[in-house]
């Protein structure tokens, strides 16, 4: 494959504080058995990309444990494969986070210069959940002759959530307007945080801009150069299911969205599987009096109560008489007998005491922090 992959693992960590106090955003569990990083990484591997760097800054122990030796993605190779790219040792990891993508890419300079020569780089954000083939996007980029190709979805409805980039194009899919951090109107294109660029061009940009103390890739490079007519942008439209995880409410809604057959079929395809770390667990166990309706239940779960329209990760235990509806319950958590949960996100290793009553709203779910007892 002619591309090297770079994954930004911490976009929107600030708006996902409930989950990122002690973990990297890319390591947030999703869909019962996956992590957010699995989707970007699997898409790259399925597209033939065998050199992938994951940019990290803080709280990345969980991500390291998940990726371990990367054999599930066939990236445990002598040459190339998967590399985690931490910040410089002289940087303060708790200084307030990244100043921008150029700031993070500065840590990848040696990696980009020393990897096996590939003419193009694919940069992807871990907050995007989708299943796509990047080979078609690369062909479109080469044919366009543009400096950058940005992957985007066409908006059909109205949303107040801000997108990192919003674009309009001419009939040839060449971008004619480019805006940052604003809602996308119907007919406009919302960026997926995925873009293709020449490797040499990217290296020169990183060196030039960071040497002058400029670190925001989207605002200070792309928008600045585009507005002055010095940068051409091609748009590659993605017309399959794309879920974005930018805040807690989006995480909740999009986690439950996989219960929809059409969404699940688009994300989890047999010809392009989403790979994840393999954990050997016994099959899920269901009690004689349990009731389960429209759920995703992972291996190792013990269900003795009622579970409806929910996603249960590995090793979750639902006690007798417990009622769980519209909930996301992560690995190893226990819901005690007679407890009632509705519109709740339960992080890993949480204990919900017997008889507890927790109810949130669909638009504002209750979030229980990792490892606590309620």
C-alpha positions as CSV (number, residue, x, y, z in Angstrom):
1,X,0.0,0.0,0.0
2,X,1.2,3.5,-0.8
3,X,0.1,5.0,2.5
4,X,1.3,5.3,6.0
5,X,-1.3,5.7,8.7
6,X,-1.4,8.2,11.6
7,X,-4.1,8.0,14.2
8,X,-4.9,10.9,16.5
9,X,-6.0,9.3,19.7
10,X,-7.1,12.2,21.9
11,X,-9.4,14.5,19.9
12,X,-12.4,15.6,22.0
13,X,-10.9,14.2,25.2
14,X,-11.9,17.4,26.9
15,X,-15.6,16.9,26.2
16,X,-15.5,13.3,27.3
17,X,-14.2,14.0,30.8
18,X,-16.4,11.3,32.3
19,X,-14.4,8.6,30.4
20,X,-11.0,10.2,30.0
21,X,-9.9,11.0,33.6
22,X,-7.6,8.0,33.5
23,X,-7.7,6.7,30.0
24,X,-6.9,7.9,26.5
25,X,-10.0,8.7,24.3
26,X,-9.1,6.1,21.8
27,X,-9.3,3.4,24.5
28,X,-13.0,4.2,25.4
29,X,-15.0,0.9,25.1
30,X,-17.6,0.8,22.4
31,X,-20.1,-1.8,21.2
32,X,-19.6,-4.3,24.0
33,X,-16.1,-5.6,23.0
34,X,-14.3,-2.9,21.0
35,X,-12.4,0.3,21.7
36,X,-12.8,3.4,19.6
37,X,-9.3,3.0,18.2
38,X,-10.3,-0.4,16.7
39,X,-12.3,1.2,13.9
40,X,-9.6,3.5,12.5
41,X,-6.9,0.9,13.0
42,X,-9.0,-1.9,11.4
43,X,-10.0,0.3,8.4
44,X,-6.3,1.0,7.8
45,X,-5.3,-2.7,8.0
46,X,-8.2,-3.8,5.8
47,X,-7.1,-1.3,3.2
48,X,-3.6,-2.7,3.1
49,X,-1.8,-0.1,5.3
50,X,0.9,-1.9,7.2
51,X,2.7,1.1,8.8
52,X,0.6,2.8,11.5
53,X,1.6,5.3,14.1
54,X,-0.7,6.2,17.0
55,X,-0.1,9.6,18.5
56,X,-0.7,9.7,22.3
57,X,-0.1,12.4,25.0
58,X,-1.4,11.3,28.4
59,X,-3.3,8.5,30.2
60,X,-2.3,6.0,27.5
61,X,-1.5,2.9,29.7
62,X,-5.0,1.5,28.9
63,X,-4.4,2.0,25.2
64,X,-1.0,0.3,25.4
65,X,-2.6,-2.7,27.2
66,X,-5.3,-2.9,24.5
67,X,-2.9,-2.8,21.5
68,X,-0.3,-4.9,23.3
69,X,1.7,-6.7,20.6
70,X,-0.8,-5.7,17.9
71,X,-1.1,-9.3,16.6
72,X,-4.9,-9.1,16.2
73,X,-4.3,-6.5,13.5
74,X,-1.4,-8.4,11.9
75,X,0.9,-5.5,12.7
76,X,3.5,-7.3,14.9
77,X,6.1,-7.1,12.2
78,X,9.9,-6.8,12.1
79,X,9.6,-3.9,9.6
80,X,6.8,-1.4,10.0
81,X,3.8,-2.5,11.9
82,X,2.2,-0.5,14.7
83,X,4.0,2.1,16.8
84,X,2.8,4.3,19.7
85,X,4.2,7.8,19.4
86,X,4.3,9.5,22.8
87,X,5.3,13.2,23.4
88,X,8.8,14.4,23.8
89,X,10.3,13.5,27.2
90,X,10.9,17.2,27.9
91,X,7.2,18.0,27.5
92,X,4.9,18.2,30.5
93,X,2.2,15.6,29.8
94,X,-0.1,17.5,32.2
95,X,0.4,20.9,30.7
96,X,-3.2,21.2,29.4
97,X,-3.2,18.9,26.4
98,X,-2.3,19.3,22.8
99,X,-2.0,22.7,21.3
100,X,-3.1,21.2,17.9
101,X,-2.5,18.5,15.4
102,X,0.8,20.0,14.3
103,X,2.0,19.9,17.9
104,X,1.2,16.2,18.0
105,X,2.6,15.6,14.5
106,X,5.9,17.1,15.7
107,X,6.3,14.0,17.8
108,X,5.9,11.9,14.6
109,X,8.6,13.5,12.5
110,X,11.2,10.8,13.1
111,X,8.6,8.2,12.4
112,X,7.5,9.8,9.2
113,X,11.1,10.3,8.0
114,X,12.4,6.8,8.9
115,X,9.6,4.5,7.9
116,X,9.7,2.5,4.7
117,X,9.2,5.0,1.9
118,X,5.5,5.5,1.2
119,X,4.4,8.6,-0.9
120,X,1.2,9.3,1.1
121,X,0.0,9.6,4.6
122,X,-3.5,9.0,5.8
123,X,-4.4,10.8,9.1
124,X,-7.4,9.7,11.0
125,X,-9.2,10.7,14.2
126,X,-10.1,8.0,16.6
127,X,-13.5,9.6,17.5
128,X,-15.0,8.5,14.2
129,X,-16.7,5.1,14.1
130,X,-17.1,3.7,10.5
131,X,-16.1,0.9,8.2
132,X,-14.5,2.2,4.9
133,X,-11.9,1.2,2.3
134,X,-9.2,3.8,2.1
135,X,-7.9,2.5,-1.2
136,X,-10.7,4.1,-3.2
137,X,-10.0,7.4,-1.4
138,X,-6.3,7.2,-2.3
139,X,-7.2,6.7,-6.0
140,X,-9.5,9.6,-5.9
141,X,-6.8,11.8,-4.2
142,X,-4.2,10.9,-6.9
143,X,-6.7,11.5,-9.7
144,X,-7.7,14.9,-8.3
145,X,-4.2,16.4,-8.3
146,X,-5.0,18.3,-5.1
147,X,-2.7,18.9,-2.1
148,X,-5.1,17.3,0.4
149,X,-8.1,15.0,0.1
150,X,-10.5,15.2,3.1
151,X,-13.1,12.5,3.7
152,X,-16.5,13.8,4.7
153,X,-20.2,13.0,4.9
154,X,-23.0,15.1,3.4
155,X,-25.4,16.5,6.0
156,X,-29.0,15.8,5.4
157,X,-30.5,17.1,8.7
158,X,-30.0,19.9,11.1
159,X,-27.6,19.6,14.0
160,X,-26.2,22.1,16.6
161,X,-23.1,20.1,17.2
162,X,-20.0,21.8,15.9
163,X,-17.9,19.9,13.3
164,X,-14.1,20.3,13.1
165,X,-14.4,21.3,9.4
166,X,-17.4,22.2,7.2
167,X,-17.0,22.4,3.5
168,X,-18.8,23.2,0.2
169,X,-17.6,21.9,-3.2
170,X,-18.0,22.6,-6.9
171,X,-19.4,19.9,-9.2
172,X,-16.0,18.2,-9.4
173,X,-15.8,17.7,-5.6
174,X,-13.2,20.5,-5.2
175,X,-13.6,22.4,-2.0
176,X,-14.7,26.1,-2.6
177,X,-15.4,27.0,1.0
178,X,-13.9,25.9,4.3
179,X,-15.0,26.7,7.8
180,X,-14.0,25.5,11.2
181,X,-15.8,24.6,14.4
182,X,-19.4,25.3,13.3
183,X,-22.5,23.2,12.7
184,X,-23.0,21.8,9.2
185,X,-26.1,22.8,7.4
186,X,-28.1,20.4,5.1
187,X,-26.2,20.0,1.9
188,X,-22.8,20.9,3.4
189,X,-20.0,18.4,4.0
190,X,-18.9,17.6,7.5
191,X,-15.3,16.4,7.9
192,X,-14.6,12.9,9.4
193,X,-11.2,13.9,10.6
194,X,-9.7,11.7,7.9
195,X,-7.4,13.2,5.2
196,X,-4.8,12.1,2.7
197,X,-1.6,14.1,2.0
198,X,1.8,13.7,0.5
199,X,4.3,12.4,3.0
200,X,7.1,14.8,1.9
201,X,4.6,17.7,1.8
202,X,3.4,16.9,5.4
203,X,7.0,16.7,6.7
204,X,7.8,20.1,5.2
205,X,4.7,21.6,6.7
206,X,5.4,20.2,10.2
207,X,9.0,21.5,10.1
208,X,8.1,24.9,8.8
209,X,5.1,25.7,11.0
210,X,6.3,24.2,14.3
211,X,9.7,26.0,14.0
212,X,7.6,29.3,14.0
213,X,5.6,28.2,17.1
214,X,2.4,27.4,15.0
215,X,0.6,24.2,16.0
216,X,-3.0,24.2,14.8
217,X,-3.1,22.2,11.6
218,X,-6.6,23.0,10.6
219,X,-6.7,26.7,11.4
220,X,-3.2,27.9,11.0
221,X,-2.3,25.7,8.0
222,X,-5.3,24.4,6.1
223,X,-7.6,27.3,6.5
224,X,-4.9,29.9,6.3
225,X,-3.4,28.5,3.1
226,X,-6.8,27.7,1.5
227,X,-8.1,31.2,2.0
228,X,-5.0,32.6,0.3
229,X,-5.4,30.3,-2.7
230,X,-2.2,28.4,-1.9
231,X,-3.8,25.1,-1.0
232,X,-6.1,22.9,-3.0
233,X,-8.5,20.5,-1.3
234,X,-10.3,17.6,-2.8
235,X,-13.4,16.1,-1.1
236,X,-14.1,12.4,-1.0
237,X,-17.7,11.7,0.0
238,X,-18.3,8.8,2.3
239,X,-21.9,7.5,1.9
240,X,-21.9,4.7,4.5
241,X,-22.8,4.9,8.2
242,X,-20.5,7.2,10.1
243,X,-20.8,7.8,13.9
244,X,-19.0,10.6,15.6
245,X,-18.1,10.5,19.4
246,X,-17.6,14.1,20.4
247,X,-19.3,14.3,23.7
248,X,-21.1,12.1,26.3
249,X,-24.5,12.4,24.7
250,X,-23.1,11.4,21.3
251,X,-21.4,8.4,22.9
252,X,-24.6,7.3,24.5
253,X,-26.8,7.7,21.3
254,X,-24.3,6.1,19.0
255,X,-23.5,3.2,21.3
256,X,-27.2,2.4,21.3
257,X,-27.4,3.0,17.5
258,X,-25.6,-0.3,16.9
259,X,-28.7,-2.1,18.1
260,X,-30.2,-1.0,14.8
261,X,-29.8,-3.7,12.2
262,X,-28.8,-1.4,9.4
263,X,-26.2,0.4,11.4
264,X,-24.8,-2.8,12.7
265,X,-24.6,-4.3,9.2
266,X,-22.8,-1.2,7.9
267,X,-20.2,-1.2,10.7
268,X,-19.5,-4.9,11.2
269,X,-19.0,-6.4,7.7
270,X,-17.8,-9.9,7.0
271,X,-15.5,-8.7,4.2
272,X,-13.9,-5.9,6.3
273,X,-14.0,-7.1,9.9
274,X,-13.3,-4.8,12.9
275,X,-10.4,-6.4,14.8
276,X,-10.0,-6.0,18.5
277,X,-7.9,-7.6,21.3
278,X,-8.9,-11.2,21.9
279,X,-10.0,-12.0,25.5
280,X,-10.9,-15.6,26.2
281,X,-14.2,-15.6,28.0
282,X,-16.9,-18.2,28.7
283,X,-20.1,-17.7,26.7
284,X,-22.7,-15.4,28.2
285,X,-25.0,-17.2,30.8
286,X,-28.7,-16.5,31.0
287,X,-30.8,-17.3,34.1
288,X,-34.1,-19.1,33.8
289,X,-36.1,-16.0,34.7
290,X,-34.1,-13.4,32.7
291,X,-35.7,-11.3,30.0
292,X,-33.5,-10.0,27.2
293,X,-34.8,-7.8,24.3
294,X,-32.8,-6.0,21.6
295,X,-29.4,-6.1,23.3
296,X,-25.7,-6.6,22.5
297,X,-24.3,-8.9,25.2
298,X,-20.7,-9.8,25.2
299,X,-19.0,-13.0,26.3
300,X,-18.6,-13.7,30.0
301,X,-21.9,-11.9,31.1
302,X,-24.3,-13.4,33.6
303,X,-27.8,-12.2,33.2
304,X,-30.5,-13.1,35.7
305,X,-32.6,-9.9,35.4
306,X,-34.4,-7.9,32.7
307,X,-32.3,-6.2,30.1
308,X,-33.8,-4.1,27.2
309,X,-32.3,-2.0,24.5
310,X,-28.8,-2.1,26.1
311,X,-25.1,-2.9,25.4
312,X,-23.3,-5.1,27.9
313,X,-19.5,-5.5,27.8
314,X,-17.6,-8.6,28.8
315,X,-18.0,-10.0,32.3
316,X,-21.1,-7.9,33.3
317,X,-23.4,-9.4,35.9
318,X,-27.1,-8.5,36.1
319,X,-28.7,-9.7,39.4
320,X,-32.1,-11.3,39.9
321,X,-35.0,-8.9,39.6
322,X,-32.8,-6.1,38.3
323,X,-34.2,-4.0,35.4
324,X,-31.8,-2.5,32.9
325,X,-33.2,-0.3,30.0
326,X,-31.4,1.9,27.5
327,X,-28.0,1.4,29.3
328,X,-24.3,1.0,28.4
329,X,-22.6,-1.2,31.0
330,X,-18.9,-1.7,30.6
331,X,-16.6,-4.5,31.5
332,X,-16.7,-6.2,34.9
333,X,-19.5,-4.1,36.3
334,X,-22.2,-5.7,38.6
335,X,-25.8,-4.6,38.9
336,X,-27.2,-5.9,42.2
337,X,-30.5,-7.7,42.7
338,X,-33.6,-5.5,42.3
339,X,-31.7,-2.5,41.0
340,X,-33.3,-0.4,38.3
341,X,-31.3,1.5,35.7
342,X,-32.6,3.5,32.8
343,X,-30.6,5.8,30.5
344,X,-27.4,5.1,32.4
345,X,-23.7,4.7,31.3
346,X,-21.8,2.5,33.7
347,X,-18.0,2.5,33.3
348,X,-15.8,-0.5,34.0
349,X,-15.6,-2.3,37.4
350,X,-18.6,-0.5,38.9
351,X,-20.9,-2.0,41.6
352,X,-24.5,-1.0,41.6
353,X,-25.9,-2.0,45.0
354,X,-29.1,-4.1,45.2
355,X,-32.3,-2.0,45.1
356,X,-30.5,1.1,43.7
357,X,-32.6,3.3,41.4
358,X,-30.7,5.3,38.7
359,X,-32.6,7.1,35.9
360,X,-31.4,9.6,33.4
361,X,-32.8,11.1,30.2
362,X,-32.2,10.0,26.7
363,X,-30.7,13.4,26.0
364,X,-28.8,13.5,29.3
365,X,-27.8,10.0,30.6
366,X,-26.5,9.4,34.1
367,X,-22.7,8.5,34.0
368,X,-21.2,6.4,36.7
369,X,-17.4,6.7,37.0
370,X,-15.0,3.8,36.7
371,X,-14.5,1.6,39.8
372,X,-17.1,3.2,42.1
373,X,-19.8,1.7,44.2
374,X,-23.3,3.1,44.1
